């Protein structure tokens, strides 16, 4: 499974991430030129978790993205479809309640969480619109969703350079630092085929989220989308 235009069968996606789990966080730091940590902090600030809240962190992988919520005193539930990622995460962060789950059929009751967040994983869900509806279902009235995902750079000349980096520079770099370079070819192509900022915002609204807005990070390489569940 190396091309984004192929059907993203759930077992293929899970197997791909199982294979890269051990080096996934380090590889992301290298490929993002150190920006990944800044993006994770932006997500934490946007969620604004406080003690006593219950936060669902979807696509949590090894649980790195969940740590800021835990540190804020919130009850965080990291959830991922890849058992390999969860196993790696449990060995690193035994304090986290890592949970296996499919984003399109979440194993949680209605209105269970004060906020739901997903970072760099929604585009890997076979039916990401169904996942948006599921996130709405498990969120309490008045609660929020925060989506951090690769997006479309806003400056046209930079957009061209960025696309060239994705398809030409990323695979060779991934060959040196990743256990499965072909997975990163797939990831690069999935980024190129992902909806831009306005299109994703429209899909969030169609899924039932209100007050949808977005904020660009690093010139639009990444965008934070936010929405609320009606009270």
Secondary structure, 3 states (H helix, E strand, C coil): CCCCCCCCCHHHHHHHHHHHHHHHHHHHHHHCCCHHHHHHHHHHHHHCCCCCCEEEEECCCCCHHHHHHHHCCCEEEEEECCHHHHHHHHHHCCCCCCEECECCECCCCCCCEEEEEEECCHHHCCCHHHHHHHHHHHEEEEEEEEEEEECCCCCHHHHHHHHHHHHHHHHHHHHHHCCCHHHHHHHHHHHHCCCCHHHHHHHHHHCCCEEEEEEEEHHHCEEEEEEECCC
